Each structure stands twice: as structure tokens, then as C-alpha cells.
Amino acid sequence: MERLAVIARLKPATEAEAEELIAAGPPFDPAAAGFLRHSVFLAPSAVIFVFEAAEVEWRVDDLVDAQFFHPLLAQALAAWQPLIEGQPQLARERFFWQRGAAAGEGG
């Protein structure tokens, strides 16, 4: 399993709007998209979307590409645009620890 985070800087005073979008849930079916886990972290100045799956980067790419073909997904992702400052960044996992995992396995 691999994990990938998408980090986006929030414009000032948009945390409440971001909270509302997060509360509505993902604009896609995470299981149908092939994800094992999906979570969202919110800070006053950033939102972090975490995806977990086999070949996770390909699955996230497919999800981004799907917005051009699926109007509801495009509309949901467009709702984030006024809140985001700059270009979102990908963060690839470099360390993971889990109790019970053998040394060097990470999970």
C-alpha cells in the first residue's frame, strides 16, 4: 500500500468554507476509485488530502483526469478553487511507522 498527500494552501479567512466542503464528503466514491483509505486534514492555512491505495499516484491522476469527463466531479473540485492559493503540491511518503511491523517494512 502506498500513501500520497495533496497539500493546498488556503487563502486567508477560508477555513470555515473549507470545513463545509469537507463535511459534504468526497465528490467521488473512494472505493470505486480504488482507494483503501482517504482522509482530509484541515489547518487554518492549509488543507491536506491523503489517499492510500496500491499505485496511489496513478489513481489520484485518474481522479484528476476524470473531472474533465464527469461534470459533477468537475463542479465539486471547482468549489475548492476560490479557496486555494497557488498550485497544490504532492507530498510523497518518505517514512511510515506502525506498531507490529517488521523493521524496514513500515506498514
Protein Blocks (a to p, Z undefined) as FASTA:
>chain_A
ZZddddddddehilmmmmmmmmnopabdfklnopabdcddddfkbccdddddehklmmmm
mmmmmmmmmmklmmmmmmmmmmpgcjddddddfbdcdehiaehklZZ
